Each structure stands twice: as C-alpha cells, then as structure tokens.
Amino acid sequence: MNLKIELSRQTDLIISILAIYFVFFGYICNTYGKSIGFYLIFLNRILFNPTSYLSSLILAGIVFFMVIREDFFQYGIRNAIWLTPIVLGLSCIWFWIINGFNISIVWLYFITLDGWITILSILGINITTALLASYVKLLLLKRKKELDKIQNFKSPKI
C-alpha cells in the first residue's frame, strides 16, 4: 500500500484552522468579551451583525487564502467544506473556555432552527468564498500564460 500525504496541502488546512481559532474567534471574543453567551454557539447572529461584520470578512479571507494557495482548486473547495464542522467545533470549544463545560451545547446545532441557520450560513460563506478563490486562481493562471506567451515571442529579424 502506497500512502502519500503531501504536507503542503495539509499545512494550508492546519494554518487555516489555527487562523480561525486565533484570529476569527479572537476577534469575536475581543469584540463581545465575556458577555457573548450563546451568540458564540449561534454564529449567524455574529456574522451578520453590524457590530461585528468584520468577522464574516475574516472568515472569508481565511478561506480565500487557503483555497488560492492550493494547486488544484478541488482540494481547496474540499478543505473549505471541511472547515464548516471545524468552525462549529471550535465555537463549542471557545464557548466551553468562556462559560464552562456543558456537553448539551452540541445538540443545540441540530435541534434548533438557529443552529441549522448557523450551519448553513457558515457552509454558504465557505463554499462561496472557495468558488470565488478558485475563479480568481483560474484567471491568474490564464493571465500568467498570456504573459509567458508575450515574453517568449521573438520578433522576426529584418
């Protein structure tokens, strides 16, 4: 069995997870402080709140740079989809750090409408940003090929 793991692809995902943990949730907790309560679980209330609109831009920026660094945009889109449960898990971890451990918080995602809206909004932001980054990467590759053709063009000698 030949198992080959390319470390660069996994490194992009790990760096994105660390950026989400420290930058995204750090910004949210710095903005709201300990009074954040259940808003940390239901991230849709934070992502679309005018007070902390920058949090959705931070999340989109992290996903964008993760996808644009990938060699194949399919891997970037896959990693963006993987980030959805990771973000939800990290929000539970941050909630437990701030408010104490309570395992019943995890079920709130699946039994409340607000939980499903949170899941779908994070998935929507991640997929939309991943598709945008893939399109930008294709445009950059196309532009690079055009520039290579121009640079390799030799004018005929007269």
Order of alpha helices (4+ residues) and beta strands (2+ residues): alpha-alpha-alpha-alpha-alpha-alpha-alpha
